[in-house]
Amino acid sequence: MTQSGSDFLLRLSALAVAFVGWSAIVVTLRRALSDEKLGKLHTYFVRFFIEGGLTVAAFGLLPAMLLLTNLADHTVWRIASAAAAVTFSAYIALLFRRRRRITRDRLPPRSIVSFATSSTATLALWANTSGLGWEPGAAAYAFALSALLAVGGWTFVWNLDIFLDV
């Protein structure tokens, strides 16, 4: 793994942890300023922000850890991409099921965009695992993790009003 790839993933992990912390602060402030308990939709989003952010942070660290084993670079990227692809495939399905348990209403367009973007990023991880058409590497892995974190940030901003009762 190149130094720049390693630096980027470590910084992405730090950003993901900061996002989780910021999300927790907003939720804590909301709870402190309101007598209401968090509703099911609030809880869904809180779990999404925390779980998604920590998962991105962990997978940002995985390639650096795998390099300690002296595996070849392409093997590191295949293993890391496979682990992330399996995890995010299951996570997206879990999120969709959780959302359906909360409401049977049609998903708003921004939720569809979020699920589609997350699915596309996960497909990129699967492609990086297979290495069909290119040598598995840091670029696809970093772009996929960045997209997954961006979906969390975008969802946070779009739904801030439900936390702040605006």
N, C-alpha and C positions, 0 to 999 in steps of 0.2 A: 504494500500500500504506500502510495506517495505521502510525503509529509503534508502536502496541501489537502489531500483527501482526509487524512487523519485529523488535521486541524479543523477542517470544516465540520466533520462529524462530532468532534468534541464540543465545538461551539454550538452546534445544533442541539446537542444534549443539554448544554447549559441553558440555552434559550427555552427548551421544552420544560425544564425544571422551573425556570422563572415564570413561564406561562402558568404552570400548575399553581405556583405560589400566588400569583396575581389573581387567578380565578378564585382561590380559597379566600383571599382577602376580600374580594367583592362579595362573595357569598356571606362571609362573616359580618361584614358591614350591613348587608341587607338584613340579616337575622337580628343584628343589634338594634337597627333602626325601625324594626317592624315587630309587632306582636304576633303576626301570622307565622304559622309553621310553613316550611317549604312544601309546596305541592308536588304531585307526582312528576309533572313536567319539569319543575325546577330541579328535582332530584335526578331526573334523567340527564339533564344537561350538566349538572355538577359531576356526576359520575363520568360522563363522556369527557369532560375537560381534564379531570384528574387521571383517569385510566389511559386516555389517549396520549396525554402529554408524557406521563411516566413511561409508557410503552415506547414512544419515539425516543425518549432519553436513553432507555436501556438498549434499544437496537442501535443507537448512535455509538454506543460504547462497545458493542459486540465485535466488530471487525478488529479493533485494537487489541481486544483480549485474545481473539483467535490468532493474531499475529505472534503472540507469545509462544504458540505451539510450533512455530517454524513451518507451517503449512505454506504451500505455494499461494501466491496472490489470487489466482483464479479460483482456487479451492476455498479460500477465505470468503470471497464474494459469493460463491455458490452456496456455501453453508449459511452465511449471514442472510442472504436473500431468501433462501428456503425457509429458514426459521421465521423471518419477518413475514413472508408471504403466507405461511400457514397461520401464524398468529393473527394477522390483520384480516385474512379471509374469515376466520372464525369470529373475530371481533365485529366485523361489519354485519355478519348474519345475526349476532347477538344484539347489536344495537337496533337493527331493524325489528327484531322480535320484541325487544323492550319497548320500542316506540309504538308498536301495534298493540301492546298490552295497555298502554296509557290512553290511546285514542285510535278509533277506527276511521276517523276523518281522513279525507285525502291529504297526502303530504303536501305541504306548501312547496312551491317551485324551488326555493332555496334549499330545502331538505333534499329534494331530488338531485340538485346540483352537488350537494355535499356527498351524498351516497355515490353518485356517478364519479366524482373526482377521487374519492377514496378507493373505489373499485378499480379505476384506471391506474392509480398509483400501485395498488396491490398486483394488478396484472403486470406492471413493469417489473415488480420484484420477482414474479413467476418467470418472466422472460429472462431476467438476469440469472435466475437459478439454472435455467436450461442452457443458456448461452447460445441459443440458435440464432445464427446470423452475426454474432459478435462475441468477443471474449468477455466473460463476466468481469465487471469492474465497479469502481467507486461511483462513476457518474450516475448510472441508473439507480443505484442504491440511494445515493444522496438526494437525487431529485425526488424519488418516491417518498422517502422519509420527510423531506421538506414539504411536499404536497400534503402529506397526512397531517403534519403540524399546522400548515396553513389552513386546512379545513377546520381544525379546532379553533384557531384564532378567528377565522371568518365567522364561524358559528357563534362564538363568544360575542363578537361585536354585534351581529345581527339580533341576538337574543338578550342583549344587555337590558333592554327595556323591561323584560319580564322580571328581571332581578331588581331593578330599581323602581318598579311600579310607576313608570313614566307613561 
